[in-house]
Amino acid sequence: MKKYNKFLDVIIFICSAFMFINYFSYLIKLFIWSEGTLPYIVAVLVTLLLPLFIFLHKKGVFAKIFGKAYPFLRSIYAFGLAFYTVSFILLCGYILAAEHNAVDTATLPENTYVVTLGAKVEASGEPGKILRRRLNTTFDILSSREDLKCIVSGGQGSDEPISEAQCMRDYLVRKGISPDRIIIEDKATNTIENIENTLALLEDKGGYGGFAVVTTNFHLPRAEYLCNRLGVDMDKAYFYSAPNTGMYTLYTILVREYMSYCKLFVFGT
């Protein structure tokens, strides 16, 4: 029993430290690039509660409160932390190793729409780093084929001066893309709505020959999964990855992606 308890202590310490580093790093990122109130609350709670639990455990507070039930609850907590650690590492490996059919734009079928998914808009109204890189990739695709049209999808967050879609449209127009080639979808608040609203627009236009999604590589596996789930014809679907913005940004976004996958598989949204 003593060996088992020591084993649990090691698991709790290592996995708590791993989770703390993840969410503390994410919290720092939120102070630089805000994502709204809820991410702050989650990051703050995790970074505060993890060391608090270890402190109260070492002081014997939980053992006094829960009595005989505490060993069982402690085991559940330890294996929950271990599950987070292992599943986070596996998910990161899956995301980073994923491959996508980013075909030569010359081979895209007629009536292909380039669907650019939104991201953070700065207080100045300019696209953030992640969004700018998605837009630069979109610009390259549109520049290679004059017949391609684009749907920019993204609503307006509480901390954004304009909708992501409007920001994207303005940026592409400034770079030389004709406004006639750009369709705005400015109601979506998440990736599911990005795809659902875009499909509704395309249905009104009589369908599509190709559905070419542009987003960042960490986001592509989830976007591809949702396209398949929401009814995109996957034989006509193409996925293009915009470059990342650096290792720190990628790491903190993977923390967020983990939460997004949890929400997706638990609540379906």
Order of alpha helices (4+ residues) and beta strands (2+ residues): alpha-alpha-alpha-alpha-beta-alpha-beta-alpha-beta-alpha-beta-alpha-beta-alpha
